[in-house]
Amino acid sequence: MEQKTFTRWIETIFETQEHEIDCKQFQSYLPAFVEAEVKGEPLSHTAVLVNHLHQCRDCQEIYQGLSFVVKAELTETWSSDAATGSAIPIGD
């Protein structure tokens, strides 16, 4: 076993929190988490999601991919609204 891998395992053990979720649970919350993040609106369970994200490289990759797509779609929507002269509603 590589020293780097062993060190990461030990660090993960010490990062263990009282309330944790597994990858399946994290991925079920992921769309709402990314949407809330983009809107700047934290979820009630953001801390648990962020904790899992910091510990799981597989979920980090999935999160980064989904986050990239969501942000790209928003940028494309904003660009097309600006190009067509459509007003973006702000407030009521």
C-alpha positions in Angstrom: 0.0 0.0 0.0 1.3 3.4 -0.9 2.0 5.9 2.0 -0.2 8.5 0.3 -3.2 6.2 0.3 -2.7 5.2 3.9 -2.3 8.8 5.0 -5.6 9.7 3.2 -7.4 6.9 5.0 -6.1 8.1 8.4 -7.1 11.7 7.6 -10.6 10.5 6.5 -11.0 8.6 9.8 -10.2 11.8 11.8 -12.6 13.8 9.6 -15.5 11.6 10.5 -18.5 13.5 11.7 -21.4 12.5 14.0 -23.9 12.8 11.0 -22.7 11.5 7.7 -24.3 10.2 4.5 -23.2 7.7 1.9 -22.6 8.3 -1.8 -26.1 7.2 -2.7 -27.7 9.6 -0.3 -25.3 12.4 -1.4 -26.1 11.8 -5.1 -29.9 11.9 -4.4 -29.4 15.4 -2.9 -26.9 16.6 -5.5 -29.3 18.3 -8.0 -30.9 20.3 -5.2 -27.5 21.1 -3.7 -26.0 22.4 -6.9 -29.2 24.4 -7.7 -29.2 26.0 -4.2 -25.5 26.7 -4.5 -25.9 28.5 -7.8 -28.8 30.5 -6.3 -26.8 31.2 -3.2 -29.4 29.6 -1.0 -28.0 27.0 1.4 -30.0 23.9 2.2 -30.7 22.8 5.8 -28.3 19.9 5.3 -25.6 21.8 3.4 -22.9 21.0 6.1 -23.5 17.3 5.8 -23.3 17.4 2.0 -20.1 19.5 2.0 -18.5 17.2 4.5 -19.2 14.2 2.3 -18.0 16.1 -0.7 -14.6 16.8 1.0 -14.2 13.2 1.8 -15.3 11.4 -1.4 -13.4 11.9 -4.6 -16.0 10.0 -6.7 -18.7 12.3 -5.6 -16.4 15.3 -6.1 -16.1 14.4 -9.8 -19.9 14.0 -10.1 -20.5 17.3 -8.3 -18.0 19.1 -10.5 -19.6 17.7 -13.7 -23.1 18.6 -12.7 -22.0 22.0 -11.4 -20.3 22.8 -14.7 -23.4 21.8 -16.7 -25.8 23.8 -14.6 -23.6 26.9 -14.7 -23.1 26.5 -18.5 -26.9 26.2 -19.0 -27.5 29.3 -16.9 -24.8 31.3 -18.8 -26.4 30.1 -22.1 -29.9 31.1 -20.9 -28.6 34.6 -19.8 -26.8 35.1 -23.1 -29.8 34.1 -25.2 -32.0 36.4 -23.2 -29.6 39.3 -23.7 -29.3 38.5 -27.4 -33.1 38.5 -28.0 -33.6 41.5 -25.8 -35.8 39.5 -23.4 -36.0 41.1 -20.0 -35.0 38.9 -17.1 -37.6 39.4 -14.4 -36.1 40.8 -11.2 -38.6 40.8 -8.3 -42.3 41.4 -8.7 
